[in-house]
């Protein structure tokens, strides 16, 4: 695939997001009847299973301090073998299940760390829950998600299925006390509960109405803020490049949502244009927001050994950096019916390489070096119909966004809406997804 960035892509601006949060007091924990780890489960090695019968998993089977602990399809590997110790710790690969920085905040990430006997590594089992007494909060699969790669965190106990766990040697947990809600809230640091389908946009007449009309559950505009582009959907902020890594910009992004998109096409001149080393040096600043964090979105070669993304992810894992999902762009220059399969193959190759959920934040059909530059109406609508069907059905694809919502000026051949209520044929196909 040949790719160059669309030359007209604008400087990025912003929207707002609605966050669903339910505050549940520590009194709920008491109501569960904390009993501690029982003799039946203590010192028993095996998997810890949760929502959708998936396993608590050490990402990449990496025993380094700070490695993410996630939900993943059970596979019997050592990364999923946990020992329930009589001292209240849960251990895998010789290290302990640990609440990062001993935080007591909702959404604090859970990681693997050298055992140290602190409250951040203490867990009690009660009514199918795993509770961290230091915080009074429950082990939680973020965003009520059962997707492979879902990060685990602590959250106020809700009784939801995403907080029900089966320890080695224990009975299958129930969904929790009947007095609690039947499902947990959409945690701020988990995959948001909005629809998969989203849009990328810049300012144009009718933007807000178009977001609603096309049925987008979320949108972004390559910026940390949506002050000039409010719409009735979830806004996802972005830190576009190195110059945007400032205290003020990060604070603004944090005020806008709970998920943060990383650098935009750092592998291309004219876009973020960053070295892997520069991106890694700045990454802790993005982590410090506490938001769920998407990788830098490379323009191409996300599955290439030794490519920009591969080197970034290798460095991130070596340094104990947090990346919660992979963000990708894809543009195809083959306008035939084979394009949908090419797109799907690329996404699968990237997912297989990094074993993390994927957000496709830009995709489309464009030939940047030859003619014709754009597909026919029949070709683009067929591609949209085929790919949105694939994306909706693939569990490890969390979000996707066509490039672009506006069909104005240069973007008319591929955009979705001419104004708030006038879709192009491509827009009609995307609206139907």
Secondary structure, DSSP 8 states (H G I E B T S, - for coil): ------TT-----------------THHHHHH----S-TTTTT-EE--B-GGG-EEEEGGG--STTEEEEEE-----GGG-EEE-TTS-EEETTEEEEEGGG--STT-BEEEE----SGGG--EEETTEEEETTTTEEEEEGGG--STTEEEEEE-----GGG--B-TTS----S--TTS-SS----TTS--SS-SEEEE----TTHHHHHHHHT-SEEE-SSS--TT---SSEE-EE--SGGG-SHHHHHHHHHH-SEEE--B-TTSTTTT---HHHHHHHHHHHHTT-SEEB--BBSS-TT-TTSHHHHHHHHHHHTT----EEEEEEEES--STTHHHHHHHHHHHHHHHH-SEEEEEEEEE--SSSSS-S--HHHHHHHHHHHHHHHHH-TTEEEEEES-SB-SGGGGGT-SBSSSS-B-HHHHHHHT-
